Amino acid sequence: TAFLHGDLEEEILMKQPEGFEVPGKEHYVCRLRKSLHGLKQSPRQWYKRFDSFMVSHGFDRNSYDCCVYHSKLDNGSMIYLLLYVDDML
């Protein structure tokens, strides 16, 4: 479900899914507003949304690896978040 939360920047149209065609409007297409798992754009859109969330919550992106985030707490402790595909450590 991670890919279902990415907003699309382009206009993407797809034919109506099999079994969900509207009678009399079989030639109509659907305009996607959110990314789907099968789209090539889905992983990138998901990462962009994740990245903006982490940065807005005070984490810094590592300059050598864009999948490593870190934040320093007031007491000097560090928090590291490692992103691997769609899992976090």
N, C-alpha and C positions, 0 to 999 in steps of 0.2 A: 504493500500500500504506500510505500515511500514515494513512488513516482506519481501518485495521484494528487499530490499537493503542489506540484510545480506549475507556475503560471507560464503560458506560452507567450512569446514575443512576436511570433509570426502568425499569419492566418493560415490555419491548416483545415482542409476539408477532407472528409472521408465518406465513402458510400455507406448507406444504411446497413447495419449489421444483419446478417442472415437471421431470419426469424423475427426481426423487429421492424420490417418494412411497413410503411404506412400504406394501406390499400389505396390505389389510385395515384400515389405519389412515389412510386418505386424508383423513379429517375431522380428524385431529390437527393441532396447530400446533407451531411451533418457538419456543422462548424464546431471544432473542438475549442473549448475554453480552458481546459486543463490538460496536462500531458497524460499520456497513457503509457503503459509498460512497453509496448512494442515500438514506440516512436524513437527515432535516433536522437531527438532532442531531449528526451526524458532524463537521462542521467545528468546532463549539463544543467538543466533547469532545476533539478533537485539539489545539486551541489550549490548553485548560485543562491537558492533560498536558504540552505543550511548555512552557508558562509555569511550571508547578511545577518542571520539570526545570531551567530556566534560573535561577530564583530559588534553588533548592537548591544550584546551583553558583556562587553568589556574584554573579550578575548582578542589576542593578537595572532595573526597568521604567521607561521614560520616563513622566513624569506627563502629558505632552501627547499622546503617541502610544503606544498600548499594544503596537505592533509594533516598537518600538525598545528594545533592551536595551543596557546599558553596564556596564563593569567597569573599575576603576582598578587597575593592577598596582603592585607594590611600588616599581618604579623611576619611577613617575609617568606611564607610558604608559597610554593608554586603549584599550580594546577596545570596538568598537561592533558590534552584530549587528542587522541589519535583516531583518525577516520580511515576506515578500510572498507571500500565499496559503499555499503549502507549500514555498517556497524561501527560503533564507537567503543574505544577502550580508554 
